[in-house]
Amino acid sequence: MSGAEPASFALSEVLGALSYALDITEGEPPGHAVRTLSIGMRIAEQLALGDDVRSALFYALLLKDAGCSANASRLSSLFQADDQPAKAAMKRVDWSRSGTLALYTWRTIEPGGSPLAKVRRMHAITQEEEVTRETIGTRCERGAEIARMLELPEPTQDAIRSLDEHWDGSGHPLGLRGEAIPLLGRILCLAQSAEVFVRTMGARGAYGMAIKRRGRWFDPALVDAMLGFRDDAAFWGPLEDPRAIPPVAGWEPRDRVLRADHDQLDRVAEAFARVIDAKSPYTASHSAGVATYAFAIGGAMGMDPEQQRDLRRAGMLHDIGKLAISSRILDKPGRLTEEEFAAMREHTRFTLQILERVHCFRHLAGIAASHHERLDGSGYHRGLAAFDLSRPARILAVADVFDALTADRPYRAAMPVEQALAIVREQAGTGLCPAAVAGLEASLAPDPGFTATLTTNLGGHEGLRPPLRRPA
């Protein structure tokens, strides 16, 4: 296993491919972020913005949904509904108007529930103070934090933070008004709404929406700028096809292209691990924990630093497919139904599909997606057996199981290390690789350096694990 040469990759190529994961978290089809980027950058071109500004906007558009997983659990719990369709529906309504928001809420809550159940759920939501402001604020702030982790400029962070502010002050989370909203945030707000409407209602529908909300949601000058290319059929025509995914690179200012070296790729993996783990309060720090254990096991088994680095990245990204799974399933404290468990098992398939799109992480896709495979063929999603499982895949499976056992769950406290090791040993030779299990035991031998590394990785941003944790 050898890592790809990072000098051959533009950061935009990496983030553009990974934006697919953000699209599915938002309940949008693949390409939503990239298509939004095309619209936003075309508006910037119409405004003749400078290269520095357009570069900051470019990355804000790519990462506008980086915080989308942070409010998924809260939204799903409030609405008693799957988070992805609830999020997608919100992008299609004028939620700044109370009547429209109430209708959206009624249609979204308790799907399949009785009118009485819906009434009760509506009442429960109205008892929650500042529900919309809170959920949007969490999303926007986490997105800005991800941009900061990637060392992107402050205007990029500010744009993501102000994504849902409206020109008339009716937006969230701060209720900023007019030019108090950063220009790039105003462009993001218009571009993402335009993408949804051009894809679902055509260019005429997108322009109708923009004109209707001109001066309320959107800066009038930006709507006017978009009107300046309303007759450009070559631009809008492809965007009316939901399957069209325009190229990313052509919109980035040529002399502002950011390169992804090894350290930057590590930051990307760490940032998306934060996105993944934010999806559910029960898996906070799981990705960092698996990455740390996998790295240590690899070292104990004699892997070289480059192989260990790949193992760590695979650990950080192994659960990226969970972004496609409903929070109602991820957060369910009791036993899953057969249908729910079948849906949960699909997360490894999504992990494979997402990472295969990212050229510099493609060699990790099969490893990351195999963390629930077992030597005896009883795992999922491909039912691979010993002969099919590489050493890195075997290591990742052990790291995943051990991290799950040593974390708190809704129905029990975290297991002591020795108890968890005993369970892992029982699976050695049938489900788990004996050599990888031995590597885990060796890595857990008293070593202050390893303990310090684990503590740093688990607590660098979020602190230690929360008291409740969904099984990995």
N, C-alpha and C positions, 0 to 999 in steps of 0.2 A: 504494500500500500504506500503510495507516494503522493504527496500533495502537489497540486498544480502550481505553476509559477505565477505568483500574484502580480508580477509586473505586467502580465498580459491582460489584466482585467481593469476596466474602468469601474469605479464604485457604482456608477449608475447602472451598469449591467447587472451587478449583483443585487442591488436594491430593487431594480425593475423586475427581476425574476422573482424575488421574494415577496414583492407586493401582491402576488397571487394569493399568498397566505392571508394577507390583510383583506383582500377582496372577499374571500369566502367567509371570513369572520364577520364581515359586515352584511353577509347575505347577498352579495352582488356577484355577477358572473365574472369569470377571469378577464382581466384587462380593464376593470373599472378605474383603477388608479392611473394606469398608463394613458387611458383615453382622457381622463380628467386632466392629466399633465398636458396633453396636446392642446386642449381648449385653453387652459390657463396660460401656456406659453405663447399661444397665438394672440391672446389678449395683450400679453406683455409686449409682443412684437408690434402690435397695433399702437401701443402707447409709447413705443420707442424707448423702453427702459434700458438702462446701461447693463453691461455684462455682469458686473458684480451683483446687481439686483436680480437679474434674470437667473444667475447661478443659485442664489439663495432661494428664489421662488421654485426653481427646478426641483431641488431636493425637498422643499416643503410639499410640493404636489405629490412627489413619489411616496412620502412618508406621512401624508395627511391623516391616515388611519392607523398610525403606529400605536395609538392608545386605545384602539377599538375593543381590545379584549378586557380592559380594566373595568368596564361597567357592565360586561355581559352577564355576570352572575347576578348583580343587583337588578338589572332590568328583567331578567328571566324570573327572578323571585317575585318582584313586584307584580308582573303581569301574569305570572303562572303560565308562561308561554315560552316557546323556543325563541332564543335571542336573535338568531339570524333573520327570520322573517319579520320579527318585530322591528329590527334595525332597518331592514330594507324598506319596509312600509313607511317608516318615519321620514325617509328621504323623499318620499313622493307626496307629502302633504305639507300644507302651510301651517305648521304647528305653532307658529307665533300667535295665531288667532285662537282664542279659547274654545269657540264652538267647534272648529276643525280639530283641535287637539282632543276634545272630549269624544268626538266621533271616531277618531283614530284609535283612542284608548279603548272604546267600547268594542270596536271590531277586532282588536288585537288580543285583549285579555281573555283568559280561560277559553281557548279555542275548543269548540265542541261542548262547552259547558252550558248549563241551563241559564235562562235569563236571571234566575235568582242568584246563581253563582256569580254571574257577571256583575249584578248589582252589588253584591257583597264585596267583590274585588274592587269595583269602582270606589266604593265607600272606603275601603282600606287604603287605596292610593290617595284619596283626598285627605286622609288623616296624616299622610306623610308630608312634612313641610319641605318645600323647595325640591320636589322630586326631580323635575326636569333639569333644574339648574345643577343639582348635585351630580346626576348621572353624566350630563354633558361635561361638567367641570372636571370630573375624574378622568374622563376620556381625553380631554384636551391637554390637561396637565401631564398625564402620563405620556402622551405623544410627544410633547415638548421635551420631556425628560429623555426619551429614546433618542431624539435628535441631538441632545446634549451629550449623551453617551458616545455618539458617533462623531463628536467634535465638529458638528456642523455649526455654521455661524448663528449668532443670536437672531438675526432677522428670520432665519428658517424656523428657529424655535418659537419665536413670537407669532409667526404666521400660523403654525399648527395650534398654538395655544388659543388663538382668536378665530379659529375656523368657523365657529358657529355664532359669532357676534353678527348683529344685523344693523344696517345703516340707521334705522330709526330707534335703536336702543332696545328692541324687543328680543334680542338674542341672548345667548348664554356663553360663558358662565358669569360674566361681569356686567352685562347690560351696557357695554360700551356703545357710543353713538358717533356716527359720522366719521370725521377724520381722526377721532381718538382710536379708531380701529386701525391697526397697521395695514398699510396698503396691500401687502402680500396676503394677509388674512382675508381681506375683502375679495381679492382675486380667487383665493381658494374656495370661498363660500359660493361665488357665482359659478366657477368652473365645475365644481362637483354636482351642483344642481342641474346645470346645463347638460352634463354627461348623462345623468339619469333620464332626463326628458328627451334628449335627442335619440337615445337608445330605445325608449319605449313609445315615444310619440312623434319621432322625426324632428328634423330641424325646425319646422314651423312650430311644433309643440314646444321646443326648447325656447325659441324666441318669444312665443306667446307667454310662457311662464316668466321669462326675464322681464318683459315689458310690464306684466301685471304686478310683479314684485319690485319694480324699479322705484327707488326712493323709500321702500320699506325694508326689504331684506338687503337689497343691493345698492351699492354706490351708483348713482345715475350716470356718472362719467364712465364707469366700467361697462354698464349696459350699452351705452352709446358706442363705446369702443367695439363691443361685440357686434353691434348692429352694422359697424363699418365693414364687416366681411360676411354679412348674412347671405349674400348671393354667391359666395365661393363654393360652388357645388363640389369641386374637387376636394375641398377640405371636409365639408359636412357629409357628403355622400357616404364615404366609408364608415363614418361614425354612426350612421343610421343602422348599420349591420351589427347586431350584438356580438357576432363572432369575430369582428375585426379588431385586431390588437395592433395598433400602430407602433413603429419602432421608437425606442426611447432616445437613443444616442443623438439623433438629428436635432433635438431641441436643446441640448446642452451647449452653452457657449464654448466654442472650440478651445479658447485659451484659458478656460476655467475648469477643464476636465480633471476630476479628482481620481487618483489612482488608489487601488486597494492592495497595499502590501500585506505581509503576514500579520502585523500587529493590527491593521485595520480590519482584516478578515476575522481576527479573534474578537474584535469589538462588535462586529456585525453579528457573529454567533452569540455573543453575550447579550446583545441588545434584543435579539429575537427570542432568546431564552426568557428574557423578562416579559416579552409580549406573550409567550406561551404560558408561562406560569401565572400570569395575571388573569388568565381565563377563568380560573377557579380558586377560591380561597383555600381549598383543600390540597392544592399542589404547589403552593408557594415554595420556592427554592428547590423544587424537585430537579429541575434540569441542571442547575449548578451542582447539586449533590451527586447526580449520576455522572456528570462530567468529571468531577473531582475523583470519585471512586474509580472510574474507568481509567483516568490518567495514572492513578497510583497502581492499579492492577497491571497496566501495561508496563510500567517501570519495573515492577516486581518480576515480570515475566521476561525482562530483558529487551523490551522494545526500545528503539532509538528515539531521540527527542522529536524527530519529525513524525514518526508513527504515533507517539504519545499525543502530539499536538492534534493530529487528525482524530484520535480517539476522543479528545476533549471536545473538539468541535462537534463530532457526532453526538456526544452526550448532551451538549447544549441544545441541539436541534432535533433530538430523537422523537420528541412529542409534538413537533410542529403541526402534525396532522390533527391534533386535538382541537385546534382552532376551528375545525370544520364540524365538531361535535356539539350538539346542543348542551347548554349549561344545565338544563333540566336533568340530563343524564350524568354529566360530570359531577354535579353537586348533590345528586340523590344520596341520602345517607343510608338507605336500606338496600336490600338486594335488588339487583336489576332484573327486569323481566327478560325473557328470551329475546324479544324484539329489541329492547334497549341494549342488551349485551351485544347483539349482532351489530347494532349501530356503533357501539363503542369499539368493537374489533376493527371497524373500518379506519380507525385513526392511523394505523400503520400503513394502510394503503395510501391515504392522503399524504403521509410523510414522504413516502416514496415518490409520489407524483410531484410534490412541491420541490423536493431537493433535486430531482432529475432536471428541473427547469433551470437550475442555478449551475452554470458551467463549472465554477471553481469548487462547488460542493457536490458535484455529480458523483464523484468517486466515493462519497460518503453515504449516498442515498440508500443503497442496499444494506449497508451496515446499520444505519439509524433505523431503518424500517424493519429490521429483524430482531428488535429487542424483546419481542414476545414469542419468537420462535424457540423451539426446544429440540434437544438432541434426538429425542424419540419420535419427532414429527408431530407432537400433540399441540404445538403452538399455532400462532396465527400471524399474518393473514394468508401466507402462502403455504403453510404446512411443511416448511423445510425441515430436513433432518440433518444429522451429524455431518454427513458427507457434503452437504450444501452450505454449511455454516463456516465462515472464515473465523480465524482467531479473533480479530477485532469484534465481530458480531457476537461471539461467545462471551467476550469480556463485557461488552455493553449489556448483555442480558443479565449477567451476574450483578453488575453495578446497579441496574434498574431494580432488581428484586431486593437487594440489600438496602438500598435507599428507601424503598417502600416499607420494608419491615421496621426500619429504625425511625420511622416518622409517625407522629400521632395520627390517628384515624378517628372518625366520629364515634365509633363503637369501642375503641380501646386506646390506651396510651401507647406511645412508642415503645417498641420492645428494647430491652437491654441488648447490647452488642452480642453478648454470648448466646442469648436465646435466638437472636436473628441468625447468627452464624450456624447454630445447630440446625435450623430449618434449611438454610442454604446447603449445608453439608448433606442433608437428607436427599436433596434433589440432585446432587452431584452424580454424574454417570448416567442418569436417566433423562432429566430435563436440562441440567446445567453442566457445563464443561468442568471436569475435575481440576484441570490445570488452572483455569480461571478462578475457581473457588480457592485453590491453594494460593494463587496470587493475591486474592482478596485478604486471606488470613495473614499472609506475609506483610502486606501493606498496612494492616491494622496493628502490627506489632508496635510496642511503645516507641513512638517517634515524635518528639515535640514538633519537628518541622512539618510532618504531615498534618498533625492536629491543627497547627497554626494556619496551614493552607486551607484546610476544610472550613475552619471558622471564618476565614476571610472571604472565601467564595460564597458561603451561605449567608453571611451577614453584611457584605459590602454595601448593599443598597437597601435591603428590606429588613435587616435585623434577622434574628433567628426565626425558625419555623413558627407558624401560628399554631394555636392549640388544637385546631381541627384540620384534618388533611384527608382528602379523598385518596383511596388506593391508587397507586400509579398504574 
